[in-house]
């Protein structure tokens, strides 16, 4: 009897387990037909308790980065550092004035422009084969009365204009007023056989239109540039109040001369300009 009861008890346990498994499968099939898992539904959460299944499948990455060996800095060669090159300063140093002692010669692609008898310089390299203009500074010699010679072509005309500025000269010294400048209109030069004579740069030069207000403003600008005191600045202003009685106080100085060459080369018209700057009047204090 006890053996039979034991077998019956085992049979009931097995039958209960089979019914429980069958019921779980039936519920899973029904849940799959209800659609996707709903967030917040605790019945869809699976909790894993096996520590073996919770381990990472990817091992931690430890890259083998080689450590660079420190370079000693106490040796003479390795401690020596090359100086940093200042490109702007180097460019200015290398761009030395190109002095032309035998006169000014400007070789444009279309025409050669020359003024013999003067010395000029250029502070930068100018690609005259592509340029429409060139600028130089006069070192020695005068411009008025000199001749312009053209070569390697023929121009239709050569025109000239110039720029002036006002300079104050009296017992206080010399004060250039650079804000009071004037640029004249173009005037055609007379010439033939590719030779033209420079004229109109002596005698009375065209200056800027003046009045007391403009003079006072220009003196204040010059005063700031040359760091004049308020007292010195006022003395300069007072010196121009009676300019009608003292014409020598205000003078007109030539600052630059520009020539324009108009012509035709290979059927195409061209226009080139050459400018020569004269040394700027210097500030002098008596």
C-alpha positions in Angstrom: 0.0 0.0 0.0 2.7 2.5 0.8 4.4 1.7 -2.5 1.2 2.2 -4.5 0.6 5.6 -2.8 4.1 6.6 -3.6 3.7 5.8 -7.3 0.4 7.6 -7.4 2.0 10.7 -5.8 4.8 10.7 -8.4 2.2 10.3 -11.2 0.2 13.3 -10.0 3.4 15.5 -9.8 4.3 14.5 -13.4 0.8 15.1 -14.6 0.7 18.5 -12.9 4.0 19.5 -14.5 2.8 18.5 -17.9 -0.5 20.5 -17.6 1.5 23.5 -16.4 3.8 23.4 -19.4 0.9 22.9 -21.8 -0.9 25.9 -20.2 2.2 28.1 -20.5 2.7 27.3 -24.2 -1.0 28.1 -24.9 -0.7 31.5 -23.2 2.5 32.3 -25.2 0.7 31.5 -28.4 -2.2 33.7 -27.5 0.2 36.6 -26.4 2.0 36.5 -29.8 -1.3 37.1 -31.6 -2.0 40.2 -29.5 0.7 42.3 -31.4 4.0 43.9 -30.3 5.2 44.2 -26.8 3.7 47.1 -25.0 6.1 49.3 -23.0 5.3 49.1 -19.3 3.8 45.6 -19.5 5.5 43.7 -16.7 4.4 40.4 -18.1 6.7 40.8 -21.1 9.8 41.5 -18.9 12.3 38.6 -18.8 14.6 38.7 -15.8 17.9 36.7 -16.2 19.3 35.4 -12.9 22.0 33.1 -14.3 25.3 34.9 -13.6 27.0 33.0 -16.5 24.6 34.5 -19.0 25.1 38.0 -17.7 28.8 38.1 -18.6 30.0 40.4 -21.5 30.6 38.6 -24.8 33.2 41.2 -25.9 36.4 41.5 -23.9 37.7 44.9 -22.8 40.0 46.4 -25.5 43.5 47.4 -24.3 45.3 48.8 -27.4 49.0 48.4 -27.4 50.1 52.0 -27.9 53.9 52.3 -28.1 55.4 54.8 -25.7 57.7 57.2 -27.4 61.2 57.5 -25.9 61.9 61.0 -24.5 64.4 62.9 -26.6 67.2 64.4 -24.5 67.4 68.2 -24.8 70.7 68.8 -23.0 72.8 68.1 -26.1 74.0 71.1 -28.1 72.4 70.0 -31.5 69.1 69.0 -30.0 68.9 72.1 -27.8 69.5 74.4 -30.7 66.2 75.7 -32.2 65.8 77.3 -35.6 64.5 80.8 -35.4 61.0 81.4 -36.6 61.0 83.2 -40.0 59.0 86.4 -40.1 57.7 86.2 -43.7 56.5 89.8 -43.6 59.8 91.1 -42.4 61.7 89.0 -44.8 59.6 90.2 -47.7 60.2 93.8 -46.7 64.0 93.1 -46.3 64.3 91.4 -49.7 62.3 94.0 -51.5 65.1 96.6 -51.5 64.7 99.6 -53.7 65.8 98.9 -57.3 67.9 102.0 -58.2 67.9 103.0 -61.9 71.0 105.2 -62.2 70.8 105.7 -66.0 67.3 107.2 -65.9 63.8 105.8 -65.6 63.0 102.9 -67.9 59.6 101.2 -67.7 59.3 98.3 -70.1 55.6 97.6 -70.5 54.6 94.8 -72.9 53.2 97.2 -75.4 55.6 100.2 -75.1 58.9 101.2 -73.5 58.7 104.4 -71.4 61.9 106.2 -70.6 63.0 109.5 -68.9 66.8 110.0 -69.1 68.7 112.1 -66.6 66.9 111.2 -63.4 67.5 108.6 -60.7 64.6 106.7 -59.3 63.8 103.7 -57.1 61.0 101.2 -56.7 60.2 99.5 -53.4 58.6 96.5 -54.9 59.0 94.1 -57.8 56.5 95.2 -60.6 55.4 92.7 -63.3 55.4 95.2 -66.1 54.5 92.6 -68.7 51.0 92.4 -67.1 50.7 95.7 -65.3 48.9 98.8 -66.5 50.8 101.1 -64.2 54.1 101.5 -62.4 55.2 103.7 -59.5 58.6 105.1 -58.6 60.2 107.6 -56.3 62.6 110.3 -57.5 66.0 110.2 -55.9 67.8 112.9 -57.8 67.3 115.2 -60.8 64.4 117.4 -61.8 61.4 116.5 -63.9 60.4 119.7 -65.6 62.0 120.1 -69.0 63.0 116.5 -69.3 62.0 114.4 -72.3 60.0 111.3 -72.4 61.1 108.7 -75.0 58.9 105.9 -76.2 60.2 102.7 -77.8 59.1 99.3 -79.0 55.9 100.8 -80.4 54.1 104.0 -81.1 51.6 105.8 -78.9 48.7 108.0 -80.0 49.2 110.5 -77.2 50.9 111.1 -73.8 49.1 113.0 -71.1 50.3 114.4 -67.8 48.7 115.3 -64.4 50.2 116.1 -61.0 49.4 116.1 -57.3 50.3 118.9 -54.9 49.9 119.5 -51.1 49.9 122.6 -48.9 53.0 123.4 -46.8 53.1 126.1 -44.1 56.5 127.8 -43.8 57.1 130.7 -41.3 59.2 131.4 -38.2 57.6 128.4 -36.5 59.2 126.0 -39.0 57.8 123.9 -41.8 54.5 122.0 -41.4 53.2 119.9 -44.4 49.4 119.7 -44.5 49.0 116.3 -46.2 45.2 116.4 -46.0 45.1 119.5 -48.2 46.1 117.9 -51.5 45.0 118.5 -55.1 45.1 116.4 -58.2 45.0 118.2 -61.6 43.2 117.1 -64.7 45.0 115.4 -67.6 46.8 117.6 -70.1 48.2 116.3 -73.3 51.9 116.9 -73.8 53.3 118.1 -77.1 55.8 115.9 -79.0 56.6 114.0 -82.1 58.6 110.9 -83.2 57.9 109.3 -79.9 59.5 112.1 -77.9 57.6 114.3 -75.5 58.7 117.2 -73.3 57.7 117.4 -69.7 56.3 120.9 -68.9 54.1 122.8 -66.4 55.9 121.7 -63.3 57.6 125.0 -62.5 56.1 128.3 -61.6 52.6 128.4 -60.1 51.3 125.0 -59.3 47.6 124.3 -58.7 46.8 123.8 -55.0 43.8 122.9 -53.0 41.1 125.4 -52.4 41.6 127.0 -49.0 39.7 128.8 -46.3 40.5 129.4 -42.6 38.3 126.5 -41.5 40.0 124.0 -43.8 43.4 125.3 -42.7 42.6 124.9 -39.0 41.3 121.4 -39.5 44.4 120.4 -41.5 46.7 121.9 -38.9 45.0 119.9 -36.2 45.5 116.7 -38.2 49.1 117.5 -38.8 49.5 118.4 -35.1 48.3 114.9 -34.1 50.6 113.2 -36.6 53.7 115.1 -35.3 52.6 115.1 -31.7 52.4 118.9 -31.3 51.4 120.4 -28.0 48.1 122.3 -27.8 50.1 125.5 -27.4 52.2 124.8 -30.5 49.1 123.8 -32.5 47.4 127.0 -31.6 50.5 129.0 -32.7 50.3 127.4 -36.1 46.6 128.2 -36.3 47.3 131.8 -35.4 50.0 132.0 -38.1 47.5 131.6 -40.9 44.9 134.0 -39.7 46.4 136.9 -41.8 47.4 134.9 -44.8 46.4 137.8 -47.1 49.2 139.9 -45.7 51.7 137.1 -45.6 51.6 135.1 -48.8 54.9 133.3 -47.9 53.2 131.5 -45.1 51.4 129.1 -47.4 53.2 127.3 -50.3 52.2 124.6 -52.8 54.6 121.7 -53.0 54.7 119.1 -55.9 54.1 115.6 -54.5 53.8 113.4 -57.6 53.6 113.4 -61.4 51.6 110.9 -63.5 51.9 110.2 -67.2 49.4 108.3 -69.3 50.3 106.6 -72.5 47.5 105.8 -74.9 48.1 103.7 -78.0 47.4 100.6 -80.0 49.3 97.4 -80.1 48.5 94.4 -82.4 45.2 96.0 -83.2 44.2 96.4 -79.5 44.1 99.7 -77.7 46.0 100.1 -74.4 46.4 102.7 -71.7 49.5 102.7 -69.4 50.4 105.0 -66.5 53.7 105.8 -64.8 53.9 107.8 -61.6 56.9 109.4 -60.0 56.6 110.5 -56.4 58.8 113.4 -55.1 60.2 113.3 -51.6 57.5 114.5 -49.1 58.3 117.8 -47.4 59.6 117.2 -43.9 58.2 118.7 -40.7 60.7 121.1 -39.2 60.4 123.0 -36.0 62.4 126.2 -35.5 
